[in-house]
């Protein structure tokens, strides 16, 4: 009788340990998946900011140089596409990594500020400001994930 009870208790303990191990593994997989999604959102936003900064610099340079209407229209079309590409990763960063939301919004606002520069020097200053704020966003993300 004692042997039967001991066997049953051993089976229960082994089952509990196995359940706990499975749950711990499942939680670790979920945490890794979430971290992967957070990193993807951050890198997607950083890439979108860089693409839009480049597109806006080209667009505004053409505008300031009084380039042909067709070239400016083509650059405008590209800048609209790159601007639209910023929103989804910015929202994901804000939802998945709230600690980075402010830096993400600041970087996006800076790149939007390139538009309408009055002179080539003002354009260069706005481009540099946007690059600096994007770097601050990336640095904040690096500290967050370290």
N, C-alpha and C positions, 0 to 999 in steps of 0.2 A: 504494500500500500504506500509506504513512504517513497519507494522507488518511482511509483506511478506519479505521485504528487510532484516529486522532484523533477521528473521528466516534463510534466506539464508546465511547471514554473519555468524551467529552462527554455521551453519552446516560447512561452509568453515573453520572457525577457529578450530572447533572440529576436522575436517579432517586433518588439518595441524598439530595440536598437536599430534594426533594419529600417523601420518606418522613420525614425529620427534621422538616420543617415540619408535616406532618400529625400526627405524634406530639406535638409541642409544642402544637398546637391542641387535640388530644384531652385532653392533661393539663390544660390551662387550663380546658376545659369541665368536666372532672371536679372540679377544685378549686372552680370556681364553684358547681357543683351541691352539693358537700359544704358549702360555706359557707352556701348557701341553706337546706339542711336544718338546719344548726346554728342559724342565726338563727330559723328557724321553731320549733325546739324551745324556744329561749330565750323567744321571744315567747309561745308557747302556754303555757309554764309561768308566765310573769309574769301572763298573763290569768287562768289557772286559780287562781293564788294570790289575786288580787284578788277573783275571784268567790267563792271559799271564805271569804275574810276577811269579805266583806259578808254572806254567808249565815250564817256563824257569829255575827256581831255581831247580826243580826236574831234568830236563834234564841235566843241567850243573853239578849238584852234581853227577849224574850217570856217566857222562863223566869223571869228575875228579877222581872218585873212580874206574875207569876202570871196570865198571859194564859190564855185558854181552852185546854182540852186539844186541841181541833181545830186551833187556830192554831199551837200548839207542835208538834203532830204534822206539820203541813204544812211548817213551817220545818225540822223535823228531816229530813224527806224530801228537801227541797231541799239541805240541807247534806250529806247522804249523797251525792247526785249530784255536787255540786261537789267534794267530797273525792275521789271516784273519778276525777274529771277531772284531778286533779293528777298521779297516778302515771305515766301514759304519758309526758307531756312531761318529768317529772323523770328518769325512766329514760333517755330519749333524751338529755337534757342530760348525764347521767353517762357515757353511752357515747360520744357524739359530741364532747363538750367536757369531758374529764376535769378540766381546770383549774377548771371551774365547779361540779363535783359537790358540793363541800363547801358552797359558798354556796347552792346549790339545796336541799340537804338541810336546811341551817340555816333557810332561809326557810320551807320546808314544815313543819318542826318547830314553828316559831314560830306559824304560822297554826293548827296543830292545838292549840296551847296555849291558844287562846281558850276552848276548851270548859271548862265548869265554874267560870267566874269566880264568886267568892263575893259580890261587890258590883258595882254599876254602875261604881265607880271602878276596881276591879280589871279589869273588862271593858274599860274604856277604855284602861287601861295595857297590857293584853294585845293589844288591837287595834293600838295605836300601835307596840308592839314588833314585831308581825308586819309592819306596814307598813314600819317602818324596816329590818327584815331583808330584805324584798322589794326595797326600794330598794338595799340593799347588793348584792344579787344582780344587779340590773339594772346598777348601776355597775360591778361586776366584769365583767359581760358586755360593757359598752361599752368598757372598757379592753382586754379580750381581742380584740375585733373591730376596734379602732382601728388 
